[in-house]
Amino acid sequence: MTTQALAGALADDVRRQVFAAIVLGAADAPAVAARTGLAARPVVTAIRRLRDAGLVTGDDSDLRVDADRLREAARTDPPARPAQEPEQRILRTFLRDGALVALPAQRGRRRVLLAHIAGSFEPGVRYPERAVDDALRAWCAGGGSDHVTLRRYLVDECLLARDQGVYWRTGGVGDIRTPRARIDA
């Protein structure tokens, strides 16, 4: 039995009451009904489901909690969570609804975030400064930074290049770990 199956078996109010009555010594359905104040039919259904889950053992006149199964469930390790990419954790931390909530202080994390933002610019397309500012303002709607600072970081990290007020995305977006040589003047 997994802890998840245990929680599922006890998620229902009636089953919890029936389980508690059995824990407290009610050994059959009429005793459980008397202790809980529930009608006989829901009690019998709950007992059947608790048996199916492996929480209750014994026949109809000798109900008891399977303490060994509970101990086993307590010792069972929870299912392993799928490993999340570090980049995804960073983006989830610093972006909300597509808007920047803060700029990371660590350069590596900031670079991950900036590479994601730079991906909104098409490679090979040249953008006037006003178009870049408009695109970056949308990212800054969460108040985590201003578009000028964001643009400066993108240029400094060689994710955008600049020449005479015209910007374009460089090839450094895919490789967030190794910055390329600075292109702008």
N, C-alpha and C positions, 0 to 999 in steps of 0.2 A: 504494500500500500504506500502510495506517495503522500506527501503532505498536502499536495493539491487535491487528491482524492478524498483525504480526510476532511479538508476544509469544505469540499463540495458536499460531502455527506452531512455535514453539520451546518450547512448554509441555511437550511429551512428552519423556521421557528418551531414548527411542530416536532420535527425530528430532534432538535436540540432539547426540547422539553422532555420528550420520551427518553432520550439518551440520559438526561440528567436524572430522571426518575429511576432508571435502571441502575445508574451509578449509585444512587442513594438506597438501593435495596429492593425496589419493586421487581418481583421475579416473574410476573405474568402480565398479560394484557389487562385484565381487570384491575390489578393493583396499580399499573401504570396509569390507567384511565382515572382511577380514584385519586392518585397523587397529583396528576396534572390538571384534572378537571376537564379533560378533553373527552369527546365522544369516542365510542369504541372503534368505529370505522377508521378515522384518521390515525388512531393509535396503532391498529393492526397494520395499516399501510406503512407507517413510519418504522415499525419494528421490522417489517419485511425489507424495507430499503436499507436500514441499518445493518441487517444481516447480510444483504447483498454486498454492502460496502466492506464487510468484514469487521465491523465495530462491535457487533453483538453476536454472541454465540448461545447455544443451548436450545432446548425445545421450548414449547409454548408455556410450560409450567416452571422452567428453570432458566430464565433469561439472565445473562450476565455480560459485562463488558469484556471484550477480548484485550486484556491489558498487555499481552505479549505483542499483539499487532500494533497497539499504540506506541509501545516502546520502540518497535522496529521503525515505525513511521517517524518517530522523533530522531532516530539515528540516521535516517536516510538523508543523504545530501540533496539539496535542491537541484533541479535540473540546471545544467550550465546555461548561462545566458549567452546568446550569440555575441561574439566579439564585435565591437563597433570600431569602425575606422577612426583613428584619432582626428582626421580631418572633419568627419561628421560631428564628432563631439564638440569641436571648436566652433563649427558653424552653428550648431544648435545653441551654444552658449552665447554667442555674440550677435546672432540674427534672430529677430522676431518678426514674423509675417513679412519677410523680405526686406526688413529695415534694420539697419545697424543700431544696436543698443549701446555698444561700447567698442572701443578699439583696444585690442589686447596690448598689454605693456611688453610682453615678450615678443621679440622679433620673429621667432619661428611661427608662433601662433598668428601674429599679425600678417605674416606673409601668406599663410594658408587662407586667411580671410580676404586679403587683397587679391590673391589669385582667383578666388571665387568671383569677386566683384569684377575683376578684369575680364572674366569670361562673358560678361554682358556686352562687350565690344566685339564686333566682327573683325577677324583678322583680314588684313589687306585693305580695310576701309579707312580713309582719312577723315577725321572729325575736327571741325572747328572747335575752339575752346568753349564756346557757348553750348554746343551740343554735348560736350563732355560734362560740363557743369550741370546741365539739365539732367543728364543720366545719373550723375552722382548725387544730386539733390534728392532723388527718389530713394537712394540707399540711405541717406542721412535723415529721413523722415522720422526715425525713432529717436533722434536727438543724441545719438552716440558719438557724433562727430560732425564737422562741417564739410561741405563739398571741397573746399580749397585744400584742407588738410589731407583729405582722402586722395585728391588728385596728386598732391605732392608726394605722398607715400607711393602711389602707383608708379610715378615717374622714378622716384628714388630706388624702388625695387626692380626697375627695368621691366615692369609689366605693361607700361605704356611708354611710348617714346614721344618726344616733342621736338618740333622744329618750327620756329616762327609762328607760334599760336596754333599749329595744327598738330593733332595727336593721332596715334595709331597704336594698335595692340601689337606687342612684340611676341616673339616665339617663346618667351619665358613662362607663359601661363601654365602649361602642362607640367613643368618641372618646378614644383614649389620649394624644393629643398636647395637648389643651386641657382643663385641669382646670376644673370648674365652681366657682361660688362656694360657700363652705363653708356647709353646711346645719345642722350640729348646733350645739347651744348650749354 
